[in-house]
Amino acid sequence: MIYKNTYYFYKNVIPKWLCNNLINETLKNNKLTLGKVGNNLKSNLKLEERNSDIFFLEKEIWLNHLLHSLLTKANFEAGWKFDIEQIEVIQFTKYKLNQFYDWHTDCSENLTQNINGRELHRKISMVVSLNDSSEYKGGEFQIQTVKTPTHIIDVLKEAGSVIVFPSYIHHRVTPVLKGERYSLVAWFLGPAFK
């Protein structure tokens, strides 16, 4: 099935002060590590595909609720109406000079999770921009649409903006040329597509 809307976008939906607080508190209180390709059980460090620093925000229950409410509206208004049961642990990501994440999707057999004896799959992905693009050069978040696979949509220029899209959509972050780019990534899980 091809859905009419490839993505759903919120502009400045999260206040800038909250974005700044998330950046400052995460950097102050946690040690970031290099991001890997795959899930926690079957992941590899592949610097030719992904070079970014990450930390998983396991204790921020309030943030789960905030992002889940944005997901619920997007899932309905975009017309996907995917069956979603839970959110994975939210990832904080920092891209500094020359860091990037090449074209990829967020769903595959390697990313299926067995939770309480049930297989859950990544169905919807969400990226939250935590700082304005005026603070860095490069580091553009881009997606390829289903309708025109060679057309690239450049989004997420302002702090607090959010993009929501099916996890099977190809996307990337181009190399950062100056400054630092901060974002949150969330994945929403549900039973396999029917």
VENTAGI-V74325 format. One record per residue. RES is the residue in three letters. PSI is psi in degrees with one decimal (* if undefined). OMEGA is omega in radians with two decimals (999 if undefined). BURIAL is I if it has 16 or more other C-alpha atoms within 10 Angstrom, else O. Layout:
RES,PSI,OMEGA,BURIAL  RES,PSI,OMEGA,BURIAL
This chain:
MET,134.5,3.06,O  ILE,124.9,-3.12,O  TYR,147.9,-3.10,O  LYS,-42.1,-3.08,O  ASN,119.7,3.13,O  THR,-30.2,3.12,I  TYR,165.8,3.08,I  TYR,136.3,-2.99,I  PHE,133.9,3.01,I  TYR,130.1,3.10,O  LYS,124.5,3.08,O  ASN,41.0,-3.09,I  VAL,-23.8,3.11,O  ILE,127.9,-3.08,I  PRO,144.1,-3.10,O  LYS,-37.1,-3.14,I  TRP,-36.3,3.13,O  LEU,-39.5,3.07,O  CYS,-46.3,3.12,I  ASN,-41.2,3.12,I  ASN,-42.6,3.10,O  LEU,-43.4,3.11,I  ILE,-53.9,-3.05,I  ASN,-46.5,-3.11,O  GLU,-39.3,-3.13,O  THR,-44.5,-3.13,I  LEU,-35.7,-3.10,O  LYS,-37.1,-2.95,O  ASN,0.3,-3.03,O  ASN,156.0,3.06,O  LYS,119.8,3.12,O  LEU,149.4,3.09,I  THR,163.8,3.10,O  LEU,134.5,3.11,O  GLY,146.5,3.13,I  LYS,167.6,3.09,I  VAL,126.3,-3.09,I  GLY,-171.6,3.12,I  ASN,-177.4,-3.06,O  ASN,-30.2,-3.10,O  LEU,-32.5,-3.08,O  LYS,63.4,-3.09,O  SER,152.1,-3.14,O  ASN,148.3,3.02,O  LEU,112.8,-3.12,O  LYS,84.2,-3.03,O  LEU,-16.5,3.07,I  GLU,-17.6,3.12,O  GLU,-36.5,-3.05,O  ARG,129.5,3.06,I  ASN,96.8,3.13,I  SER,159.3,3.12,I  ASP,135.2,-3.04,I  ILE,162.3,2.98,I  PHE,139.1,3.14,I  PHE,125.3,-3.08,I  LEU,85.0,-3.02,I  GLU,-19.4,-3.01,O  LYS,-2.2,-3.06,O  GLU,72.2,-3.12,O  ILE,-39.0,3.12,O  TRP,-36.2,-3.14,O  LEU,-38.7,3.05,O  ASN,-45.5,-3.12,I  HIS,-42.1,3.13,O  LEU,-49.5,-3.11,O  LEU,-35.0,3.11,I  HIS,-36.8,3.11,I  SER,-37.8,3.07,O  LEU,-39.7,3.12,I  LEU,-43.5,-3.10,I  THR,-46.3,3.12,O  LYS,-46.7,-3.12,O  ALA,-44.3,-3.12,I  ASN,-39.4,3.14,I  PHE,-51.6,-3.04,O  GLU,-29.0,3.09,O  ALA,-14.1,3.11,I  GLY,8.2,-3.13,O  TRP,-51.9,-3.13,I  LYS,41.2,3.09,O  PHE,147.0,3.08,I  ASP,108.4,-3.10,O  ILE,133.4,-3.12,I  GLU,-30.5,-3.13,O  GLN,170.2,3.14,O  ILE,142.3,2.99,I  GLU,169.2,3.07,O  VAL,133.1,-3.08,I  ILE,137.8,-3.13,I  GLN,127.5,2.97,I  PHE,130.5,-3.09,I  THR,136.2,3.07,I  LYS,126.5,3.03,I  TYR,118.6,3.06,I  LYS,-170.7,-3.03,I  LEU,125.2,3.10,I  ASN,3.8,3.10,I  GLN,152.6,-3.01,I  PHE,175.4,2.94,I  TYR,114.4,-3.04,I  ASP,176.0,-3.11,I  TRP,131.6,3.12,I  HIS,168.9,2.95,I  THR,166.4,-3.13,O  ASP,8.5,-3.14,I  CYS,139.6,3.05,I  SER,174.5,3.10,O  GLU,-33.9,3.14,O  ASN,-19.2,-3.07,O  LEU,4.9,3.06,I  THR,137.9,-3.12,I  GLN,139.6,3.06,I  ASN,109.7,-3.10,O  ILE,116.8,-3.11,O  ASN,41.4,3.08,O  GLY,7.0,3.14,O  ARG,138.7,3.07,O  GLU,122.5,3.07,O  LEU,143.1,-3.05,I  HIS,148.3,3.00,I  ARG,125.0,-3.11,I  LYS,-36.1,3.13,I  ILE,137.2,3.10,I  SER,153.5,3.12,I  MET,136.3,3.05,I  VAL,131.1,3.11,I  VAL,124.3,3.06,I  SER,125.7,-3.12,I  LEU,-15.7,3.07,I  ASN,158.1,-3.11,I  ASP,149.1,3.12,I  SER,-10.8,3.05,I  SER,-14.4,-3.14,O  GLU,-3.4,3.12,O  TYR,163.2,3.02,I  LYS,148.7,-3.02,I  GLY,-150.1,3.08,I  GLY,31.7,-3.11,I  GLU,133.4,3.03,I  PHE,126.1,-3.08,I  GLN,146.2,3.03,I  ILE,156.9,3.02,I  GLN,133.3,-3.11,I  THR,158.9,3.10,I  VAL,-39.2,-3.08,O  LYS,-42.1,-3.13,O  THR,87.8,-3.01,O  PRO,-23.4,-3.14,O  THR,-8.2,3.13,O  HIS,130.0,-3.13,O  ILE,128.8,3.10,O  ILE,122.1,-3.13,O  ASP,121.0,-3.08,O  VAL,-178.3,3.05,I  LEU,53.5,3.13,I  LYS,-19.3,-3.04,I  GLU,142.5,3.10,I  ALA,140.1,3.12,I  GLY,-2.9,3.09,I  SER,150.2,-3.02,I  VAL,137.5,2.98,I  ILE,137.0,3.13,I  VAL,134.3,-3.08,I  PHE,155.1,3.07,I  PRO,139.5,-3.04,I  SER,-13.7,3.12,I  TYR,-1.1,3.12,O  ILE,133.3,3.10,I  HIS,137.9,3.14,I  HIS,165.2,3.13,I  ARG,167.8,2.95,I  VAL,121.7,-3.13,I  THR,159.9,-3.11,I  PRO,138.8,3.05,I  VAL,129.2,-3.10,I  LEU,-20.8,-3.14,I  LYS,142.2,3.11,O  GLY,-160.2,-3.12,I  GLU,141.3,3.13,I  ARG,132.4,-3.13,I  TYR,140.0,3.12,I  SER,164.8,2.95,I  LEU,146.0,3.05,I  VAL,132.8,3.10,I  ALA,144.9,3.09,I  TRP,136.7,-3.11,I  PHE,130.9,-2.97,I  LEU,150.1,3.05,I  GLY,177.5,3.12,I  PRO,162.2,-3.10,I  ALA,149.3,3.06,O  PHE,146.2,-3.14,O  LYS,*,999,O
